[in-house]
Amino acid sequence: MRDIIKKSTKAVSAWLTTGTVSLITMTLLSLGMGTVQADETCMSPYMAKIVGQEDYVYVWTLGMEGLGDEQDKLVTVDVNPNSALYGKVINSLSVGGRNEAHHSGFTDDRNYLWAGGLDTNKIFIFDVHTNPAKPRLHKTITSFTAKSGGVVGPHTMYALPGRMMITGLSNNKDHGGRTALVEYTNEGEYITTHWMPTDSNLNGAVKTGKYADGYGYDVRALPRRNVMLTSSFTGWSNYMMDFGKMLKDPEAMKRFGNTVVLWNLHTRQPKKVFDVPGAPLELRCAWDPNHNYCFTSTALTSKIWLIYEDDKGVWNAKEVADIGDPSKIPLPVDISIQSNDKMLWVNTFMDGMTRGFDISDPFHPKQVYSKKIASQVNMVSSSWDGKRLYYTSSLLANWDKKGDQNEQFFKSYQWDGKQLTEKFSIDFIKEKLGRPHQMRFGAKSLYANKQSEVSKNILGLLTN
């Protein structure tokens, strides 16, 4: 029965609307029959989740000039304490050249990991299901900008049913922040481009403040509310510039996004444009079915913002907390929400700190914990049970710190509800790997049934 459902869902996803597939997905989930559930705390709700101990962390890593093979690579780390290789790099797969490796994301069936290059606009698709311990490069997309109509900087790779939604950061006309969402099939075929609303073309959206800048960065969905949200950052001309030089350039500092856009998830039409000044980056949505809200943080103003639906069904954006001392611009980067919607982890790049905010009352987050991870820190990933947190260091090749401050690492911590305890650390410069950026989790259990079926088929061929 399970196999029939999986095959049927895959067959219809190619021609049914996403809204219909979403309804099927939620129905199967409510019956306890589907494999499409929630995932670890920062990823698509359409995916199977690892609820226990993860076996691997896949680290999308920027190559460094003069270090190792100098190429971008997908690095696999064994993170299961019961493994003989715990805390070790067990595989490294280089993709050729330096593409400004940045973000990655799984397809909804979790068989493939898509990873983008912000400079070359290449998208690398890795097979992670055939051998989870040793991913292989399945396909490279080199036509992203041409097919999308000029979108530059593929950033977030987000799973929808049978689809990958990709946010762009820029465009090939002026290399500024004007950009779009780009939709692909799971097989890597281009479908369409959804341009961000601007003052000159709101595309039916309502502008709630003074901004409609057309910038992009992250994307997240709340299927139960038919809502998709996008945030905003900056264009190629800024993110490829030296960080110190950019900070001293008044014109460059004007080229940052100030908006979060609310979309109709099913029709892909923008509905509202919210003012969220100061480059709102990562979006993290609550998991409880009665919690209709998402958080974001603003890099340049060091604030936590809440995007929420009120009791009248109206969506709003509200600044709800400070992060550190905003006057010192600690530069909030990645955030991670725990699956029980009780804690929000916030990393600040400039001071290398991670901060834990109690978000039991989402309108009044309170910082309850902080710890210095290193001289710089960027990404944070939380396990579904909230007991393990992983950290990486790199922001962008030209934005990372220089000299002794340029620590490049992957670190694992245990969280007991009161404090973080380091379990192991890998020096990516010492290992000649490069600049570790985004992390994604892998587990053997995700593919156990598939591997079992393959074994049965092989045995059947041998005995017939």
C-alpha positions in Angstrom: 0.0 0.0 0.0 2.8 2.4 0.9 4.6 1.8 -2.4 1.4 2.3 -4.3 0.8 5.7 -2.6 4.4 6.8 -3.3 4.2 5.8 -7.0 0.8 7.5 -7.4 1.9 10.7 -5.7 5.0 10.9 -7.9 3.0 10.3 -11.1 0.4 13.0 -10.4 2.8 15.6 -9.1 4.0 16.3 -12.6 0.6 17.6 -13.7 -1.5 18.4 -10.7 -1.3 21.9 -9.1 0.9 22.3 -6.0 -2.3 23.1 -4.1 -3.8 19.7 -5.0 -0.6 17.9 -4.1 -0.4 19.8 -0.8 -3.9 18.5 0.0 -2.9 14.9 -0.8 0.2 15.3 1.2 -1.6 16.5 4.3 -4.3 13.9 4.0 -1.8 11.0 3.8 0.0 12.5 6.8 -3.1 12.7 8.8 -3.8 9.0 8.0 -0.3 8.1 9.1 0.3 6.6 5.6 2.6 9.1 3.9 6.4 9.4 4.0 6.1 13.2 3.5 6.4 14.6 7.0 8.2 17.5 8.6 12.0 17.7 8.5 14.7 19.0 10.8 13.9 22.5 12.0 15.0 24.7 9.1 13.8 22.7 6.1 10.7 22.0 4.1 7.6 20.5 5.8 7.1 18.3 2.8 10.1 16.1 3.6 10.7 13.0 5.8 12.5 14.1 9.0 15.3 12.6 11.1 13.7 12.5 14.5 16.6 10.6 16.2 20.3 10.6 15.8 21.6 11.7 12.5 24.5 9.8 10.9 26.0 12.4 8.7 26.3 16.1 8.1 26.9 17.2 4.6 28.8 20.5 4.5 28.8 22.6 1.4 32.2 24.1 1.4 33.9 27.0 -0.5 37.3 26.3 -2.0 40.2 28.5 -0.8 43.0 29.7 -3.1 46.3 28.0 -2.2 44.6 25.3 0.0 44.2 21.7 -1.1 42.7 21.4 -4.6 41.2 24.9 -4.2 37.8 23.6 -5.3 34.3 23.9 -3.8 33.3 20.5 -2.4 30.6 18.6 -0.5 32.2 17.3 2.7 30.6 14.4 4.6 31.2 14.2 8.4 30.3 11.2 10.5 28.3 12.5 13.5 27.0 9.3 15.1 28.6 8.8 18.5 28.2 5.0 18.0 30.4 5.1 14.9 34.1 4.2 14.9 34.5 7.3 12.6 32.6 9.7 14.8 33.8 13.3 14.4 35.8 12.5 11.3 35.6 13.6 7.6 34.6 10.4 5.7 34.2 11.8 2.2 35.0 14.9 0.2 33.6 15.4 -3.3 35.1 18.3 -5.3 33.0 19.9 -8.1 35.6 21.9 -10.0 36.6 25.5 -9.5 35.4 28.1 -6.9 31.7 29.0 -7.5 31.0 30.8 -4.2 29.5 27.7 -2.7 26.7 28.8 -0.4 23.4 27.1 0.3 21.9 23.7 -0.4 18.6 21.8 0.0 17.1 18.3 -0.5 14.3 17.4 -2.9 11.0 16.4 -1.2 11.9 12.7 -1.5 15.3 13.5 0.1 17.1 11.5 -2.6 19.0 14.5 -4.0 20.8 17.5 -2.5 20.9 20.6 -4.6 23.7 23.1 -4.0 24.3 26.5 -5.6 27.2 28.8 -6.5 26.5 32.4 -6.0 29.2 33.6 -8.5 29.0 31.1 -11.4 25.3 30.4 -11.0 25.9 26.7 -11.3 23.7 24.3 -9.4 25.2 20.9 -8.4 22.8 18.0 -7.8 24.2 15.3 -5.5 22.8 11.7 -5.2 22.7 11.1 -1.4 20.4 8.1 -1.4 22.4 5.5 -3.3 25.2 5.6 -0.7 24.5 8.2 2.0 28.1 8.0 3.4 29.5 8.8 -0.1 27.4 11.2 -2.2 28.1 11.4 -5.9 27.6 14.2 -8.3 24.5 13.4 -10.3 24.0 16.5 -12.5 25.2 20.0 -12.9 22.9 22.8 -14.1 24.8 25.5 -16.0 21.8 27.3 -17.7 20.2 28.8 -14.6 20.6 32.4 -15.6 19.7 31.9 -19.2 16.6 29.8 -18.5 15.4 32.0 -15.7 15.5 35.2 -17.8 18.5 36.7 -16.1 18.4 35.6 -12.5 21.8 35.5 -10.8 23.0 34.0 -7.5 21.0 30.8 -6.8 20.6 30.8 -3.0 18.0 28.9 -1.1 17.0 25.5 -2.5 13.6 24.7 -1.1 11.5 21.5 -1.6 7.9 21.6 -2.7 6.0 18.5 -3.9 7.8 17.4 -7.0 9.4 20.8 -7.3 12.5 22.8 -6.2 11.9 26.5 -5.5 15.1 28.5 -5.8 15.6 32.1 -4.6 17.9 34.4 -6.6 20.0 37.2 -5.1 20.7 39.3 -8.2 20.2 39.8 -12.0 22.5 39.9 -15.0 21.5 43.4 -16.1 22.9 45.6 -13.3 24.1 42.9 -10.8 21.9 44.7 -8.2 19.3 43.2 -5.8 16.4 43.0 -8.2 15.7 39.3 -8.5 13.2 36.4 -8.6 12.1 33.0 -7.4 12.9 30.2 -10.0 11.0 27.0 -10.1 12.4 23.6 -11.3 11.2 20.0 -11.4 13.0 17.5 -9.1 14.7 16.2 -12.3 16.4 19.5 -12.8 14.2 20.9 -15.6 13.3 24.6 -15.6 9.6 25.5 -15.1 9.1 29.2 -14.6 10.3 32.4 -13.0 8.4 34.5 -10.4 9.8 38.0 -10.2 9.8 39.8 -6.8 7.3 42.7 -6.6 8.6 46.2 -7.1 7.1 49.7 -7.1 7.0 49.6 -10.9 5.4 46.1 -10.9 3.7 44.9 -7.8 2.1 42.0 -9.7 -1.1 42.3 -7.6 0.7 42.6 -4.2 -0.3 45.2 -1.6 2.5 47.4 -0.4 2.1 47.9 3.4 5.0 50.3 3.9 7.4 52.4 1.9 9.4 49.6 0.3 8.9 47.2 -2.6 12.5 46.7 -3.6 12.3 43.4 -5.5 15.2 41.8 -3.5 15.4 38.2 -2.5 17.2 35.8 -0.1 15.3 33.0 1.7 12.0 31.2 1.1 9.8 29.2 3.5 6.2 27.8 3.3 3.3 27.2 5.7 1.2 24.8 3.7 -1.6 24.8 6.2 -2.1 28.5 5.7 -1.4 28.5 1.9 1.5 30.9 2.7 5.0 31.3 1.2 7.4 33.9 2.5 10.5 35.4 1.0 13.2 37.7 2.6 15.8 40.0 1.1 19.5 40.6 1.1 21.8 42.2 -1.6 23.0 41.7 -5.1 26.1 40.3 -6.8 27.9 43.7 -6.8 27.8 43.7 -3.0 28.2 40.1 -2.0 31.2 39.6 -4.3 32.9 42.8 -2.9 35.5 42.9 -0.1 33.5 43.3 3.1 35.7 46.2 4.5 35.5 48.1 1.2 31.8 47.7 1.0 31.3 49.0 4.6 33.1 52.2 3.6 31.1 52.6 0.4 27.9 54.7 1.1 26.3 53.7 -2.2 27.0 50.0 -1.6 25.4 50.2 1.8 22.2 51.5 0.3 21.9 48.4 -1.8 20.4 46.1 0.8 16.9 44.7 0.9 14.3 45.9 3.4 11.3 43.6 2.7 9.6 40.3 3.4 7.0 39.3 0.9 3.9 37.1 1.6 2.9 34.9 -1.4 0.0 32.6 -2.2 1.8 29.3 -2.0 -0.4 27.6 -4.6 -0.7 30.3 -7.2 2.8 31.8 -6.6 1.3 35.3 -6.6 2.7 37.9 -4.2 0.0 39.2 -1.8 1.7 41.6 0.6 5.1 43.4 0.9 6.2 44.1 4.5 8.7 46.7 5.5 11.5 44.8 7.5 14.4 47.2 7.3 18.0 46.1 7.5 18.4 43.0 5.3 16.1 40.3 6.7 17.9 37.0 6.1 16.9 33.5 7.2 13.2 32.7 7.7 12.2 30.0 10.3 8.6 29.0 10.7 6.9 27.5 13.8 6.1 23.8 13.7 3.0 23.5 15.9 -0.1 23.4 13.7 -1.7 26.2 15.8 1.4 28.5 15.5 1.0 30.6 12.4 4.1 32.6 12.5 7.7 32.8 11.3 10.8 34.6 12.5 13.6 36.4 10.7 16.5 38.5 11.8 17.9 41.7 10.2 21.7 41.7 9.6 22.1 45.5 9.5 19.8 46.5 12.4 20.3 43.4 14.7 16.6 42.8 15.3 14.3 39.8 15.5 11.1 40.2 13.5 7.9 38.2 13.7 5.8 37.6 10.6 2.4 36.4 12.0 -1.3 35.9 11.3 -3.5 37.7 13.8 -6.9 36.4 15.1 -8.6 38.1 12.2 -6.6 36.1 9.7 -4.5 39.2 8.7 -0.7 38.8 8.2 1.6 41.3 9.8 5.3 42.0 10.5 6.5 43.2 13.8 9.9 43.9 15.4 10.0 41.9 18.6 13.6 41.9 20.1 17.1 43.2 19.9 20.1 40.9 19.1 23.1 41.9 21.2 23.9 45.7 21.0 22.4 46.9 17.7 24.7 50.0 17.8 27.7 47.7 17.4 26.1 45.8 14.5 27.1 42.2 15.6 25.7 41.1 12.1 23.1 38.4 12.8 23.4 35.7 10.2 21.9 32.2 10.6 19.0 31.4 12.9 17.5 28.0 13.9 14.2 27.3 15.6 13.7 24.2 17.8 11.0 21.8 16.8 8.9 22.6 20.0 8.8 26.3 19.1 10.4 27.1 22.5 13.9 28.3 21.5 15.4 30.3 18.7 19.2 30.1 18.1 20.8 33.3 16.6 24.4 33.5 15.4 26.2 36.8 15.1 29.1 36.8 12.7 31.2 39.7 13.9 31.6 38.6 17.6 31.4 34.8 16.9 28.6 34.4 19.3 25.5 32.1 19.4 22.5 33.3 21.4 19.5 31.3 22.6 16.2 33.2 22.8 13.2 31.8 24.7 10.3 32.3 22.2 7.6 30.6 24.2 5.9 34.0 23.8 6.8 34.8 20.2 5.9 38.5 20.6 8.5 38.9 23.4 11.6 36.8 22.8 14.0 36.8 25.7 17.7 35.9 25.5 18.4 33.2 28.0 21.8 31.9 26.9 24.9 32.9 24.9 28.3 31.4 24.1 31.3 32.4 22.0 31.9 29.8 19.3 35.0 31.3 17.7 36.3 34.6 16.2 33.6 34.3 13.5 30.5 32.0 13.2 27.8 31.8 10.5 25.6 28.7 10.2 23.8 26.8 13.0 21.8 23.6 12.6 19.7 22.0 15.3 18.7 18.3 15.5 14.9 17.6 15.6 15.1 16.6 19.3 17.0 19.8 20.1 19.9 17.9 21.8 22.6 18.6 19.2 23.7 21.8 17.5 26.3 22.1 14.7 28.1 25.3 13.7 30.2 26.4 10.7 32.2 29.5 10.1 32.2 30.9 6.6 29.9 33.7 5.4 31.2 34.6 2.0 34.8 34.4 0.6 35.3 38.1 0.5 33.4 38.7 3.8 35.2 36.2 6.1 37.7 37.7 8.5 41.4 37.9 7.7 44.6 36.5 9.2 44.3 34.7 12.6 40.6 35.7 12.8 39.8 33.6 9.8 38.9 30.4 11.7 37.3 27.8 9.4 35.6 25.0 11.3 32.8 22.5 11.7 31.8 22.1 15.4 29.4 19.8 17.2 27.8 20.7 20.5 25.5 18.9 23.0 22.6 21.0 24.4 21.2 19.9 27.8 18.7 22.7 28.2 21.1 24.8 30.2 24.5 24.9 28.4 26.3 23.9 25.2 29.1 21.4 25.5 31.5 20.9 22.6 31.8 17.3 21.4 34.3 17.7 18.6 35.7 20.3 16.2 37.2 19.9 12.7 39.7 22.5 11.4 38.8 22.9 7.7 42.0 24.8 7.0 44.2 22.2 8.7 42.3 19.5 6.7 42.8 21.5 3.5 39.1 21.6 2.8 38.2 25.3 2.6 35.5 27.5 4.0 32.6 25.4 5.5 29.2 27.0 4.9 25.8 25.3 5.0 25.0 22.0 6.7 22.4 19.3 5.8 21.7 16.1 7.8 21.8 12.5 6.5 20.7 9.2 8.0 21.0 5.6 6.9 17.4 5.0 8.1 16.0 7.3 5.5 17.0 4.8 2.8 16.8 1.5 4.7 13.6 0.4 2.9 14.9 1.2 -0.5 18.2 -0.6 0.1 16.2 -3.6 1.4 14.1 -3.7 -1.8 17.2 -3.4 -3.9 18.7 -6.4 -2.0 15.5 -8.4 -2.5 15.5 -7.7 -6.2 19.1 -8.7 -6.6 18.4 -11.9 -4.6 15.4 -12.7 -6.8 17.5 -12.3 -10.0 20.1 -14.7 -8.6 17.6 -17.4 -7.6 15.5 -17.3 -10.7 
